Amino acid sequence: MVRFRPEEVTLPARFLCKTAHLVAVLTVLFDVEAVVSQMYQIDPATTTNRADLKLFSDRKRGVQGICYGAIACFGVEYIGLFLGISMFFPTAMALNILAHFAGTVLVALLYSDNWSYEAFAAFFAIFNIAPTVLELLMLVFVTRFSFLKY
């Protein structure tokens, strides 16, 4: 039986979980009107209530902003992944895999079960911002403390 090094297993798992989470967020972004409409039971094509239309418009912009913020976080994380900054930190890799796996599952449930806007904002903070901050902290650690100083 051949033994694998941890990075031989965690690196593909990290890439797959991160990509699945990105696809889930893109699904919400590309179907934002239907998602917000189902969240608040407002059909903008048939309603005439200005308060409902304003709520729909505000929440739609909010969901789009969260999605664009998540895509920016994914960009930072993909750069860190391809540069190999955090590849040799197995604890950070495991936390990243766990966060993106849970983020994928919860965003898919949000999409299918019409959870609230506040839940989506919480998912963004926990499953996108936290791994991005961890990646940036590892970048600072590697560039600041790991190089030999002459």
C-alpha positions in Angstrom: 0.0 0.0 0.0 1.4 3.4 -1.0 1.2 6.1 1.6 0.3 9.5 0.5 1.8 12.7 1.9 -0.9 15.0 3.4 -0.5 17.7 0.7 -1.1 15.0 -2.0 -4.6 14.5 -0.6 -5.6 17.9 0.8 -4.5 20.0 -2.2 -7.0 18.4 -4.6 -9.7 18.3 -1.9 -9.2 21.9 -1.2 -9.4 22.8 -4.9 -12.6 20.8 -5.4 -14.3 22.1 -2.3 -13.4 25.7 -3.1 -14.6 25.3 -6.7 -17.8 23.7 -5.6 -18.4 26.6 -3.2 -17.7 29.1 -6.0 -20.2 27.4 -8.2 -22.8 27.5 -5.5 -22.3 31.2 -5.0 -22.4 31.8 -8.8 -25.7 29.9 -8.9 -27.1 32.3 -6.4 -25.7 35.3 -8.3 -27.0 34.3 -11.7 -30.5 33.5 -10.2 -30.6 36.4 -7.8 -34.1 37.7 -8.7 -35.7 34.3 -8.1 -33.7 33.7 -4.9 -34.8 37.1 -3.4 -38.3 36.7 -4.7 -38.6 33.3 -3.0 -36.9 34.6 0.2 -39.5 37.3 0.7 -42.5 35.9 -1.3 -42.4 39.1 -3.5 -43.0 38.9 -7.2 -41.7 42.2 -8.6 -43.6 41.6 -11.9 -47.1 41.6 -10.2 -46.8 43.5 -7.0 -47.7 47.2 -6.9 -46.8 47.9 -3.2 -43.8 50.3 -3.2 -42.6 49.1 0.2 -42.4 45.5 -1.2 -40.6 46.7 -4.3 -38.1 48.7 -2.3 -37.4 45.7 0.0 -37.0 43.5 -3.0 -34.6 46.0 -4.6 -32.6 46.5 -1.4 -32.3 42.7 -0.7 -31.4 42.0 -4.4 -28.5 44.5 -4.2 -27.5 43.1 -0.8 -27.4 39.5 -2.2 -25.5 40.7 -5.3 -23.0 42.5 -3.1 -22.4 39.4 -0.9 -21.9 37.3 -4.1 -19.4 39.8 -5.5 -17.6 40.0 -2.2 -17.4 36.2 -2.1 -16.0 36.1 -5.6 -13.3 38.5 -4.5 -12.5 36.3 -1.6 -12.3 33.3 -3.9 -9.9 35.2 -6.1 -7.5 35.9 -3.2 -7.8 32.3 -2.1 -7.1 30.9 -5.6 -4.0 33.1 -5.8 -2.8 31.8 -2.5 -3.6 28.2 -3.5 -1.7 28.5 -6.8 1.2 30.2 -5.2 1.4 27.4 -2.7 1.5 29.7 0.3 -0.5 27.5 2.6 0.3 24.2 1.1 2.5 23.0 3.9 0.2 24.1 6.7 -2.0 21.0 7.2 -4.2 22.5 9.9 -4.9 25.5 7.7 -5.6 23.3 4.7 -8.1 21.2 6.8 -9.9 24.3 8.1 -10.1 25.6 4.5 -11.5 22.3 3.2 -14.0 22.2 6.1 -15.1 25.8 5.6 -15.6 25.5 1.9 -17.4 22.1 2.1 -19.8 23.5 4.8 -20.2 26.7 2.7 -21.1 24.7 -0.4 -23.7 22.6 1.5 -25.2 25.5 3.3 -25.4 27.8 0.2 -27.0 25.0 -1.7 -29.6 24.5 1.1 -30.1 28.3 1.2 -30.8 28.2 -2.6 -33.1 25.3 -2.4 -35.0 26.0 0.8 -35.2 29.8 0.5 -33.4 30.7 3.7 -33.1 34.4 4.8 -30.8 37.1 3.6 -29.3 37.3 7.1 -28.3 33.6 6.9 -26.6 34.3 3.6 -24.7 37.2 5.1 -23.6 35.0 8.0 -22.4 32.3 5.6 -20.4 34.9 3.8 -18.7 36.0 7.0 -17.9 32.5 8.2 -17.2 30.6 5.1 -15.6 33.2 2.8 -14.1 36.0 4.9 -12.6 33.8 7.6 -10.7 31.5 5.1 -9.5 34.6 3.1 -8.2 36.2 6.3 -6.5 32.9 7.2 -4.9 32.8 3.8 -3.7 36.4 4.1 -2.3 35.8 7.5 -0.3 32.8 6.2 1.0 35.0 3.3 2.2 37.6 5.9 3.7 34.8 8.0 5.5 33.2 5.0 6.8 36.5 3.6 7.7 38.1 6.9 9.1 35.2 9.0 10.1 32.3 6.7 12.7 33.9 4.4 16.3 34.1 5.4 17.4 37.7 6.2 20.8 38.8 4.9 
